[in-house]
């Protein structure tokens, strides 16, 4: 999604189904990250006694949580799930990919169930998108 194409193409908001499917893919990836880091910490604890099971769990949790919060700031505003489904999170005005701060802002709200209720409104914009000034579009 380069700048010359975004200015010429009309903006088409991503469907609720694609957004939900992308979120499910990203949640599955976050779970995978959790287990990979937890397994690596467990293997490391054999050689480094300071790496306790609790420390391994915390590292795994924070790695997965970081992906969940910041994934939309990956290149072109596309987490892995969004890239697979050809959608992207972009700034509402500039149509550039989502920044780190926007990704954090929009996904912090996703932790609250009521955030997703807003997606069923006519604008198809979650509460987190409103705060972060982002939209999710087809690419």
Secondary structure, 3 states (H helix, E strand, C coil): CCHHHHHHCCCCECCHHHHHHHHHHHHHHHHHHHHHHHHHHHHHHCCCCCCCHHHHHHHHHHHHHHHHHHHHHCHHHCCHHHHHCCEEEEECCCCCECCHHHHHHHHHHHHCCHHHHHHHCCCCCCHHHHHHCEEEEEC
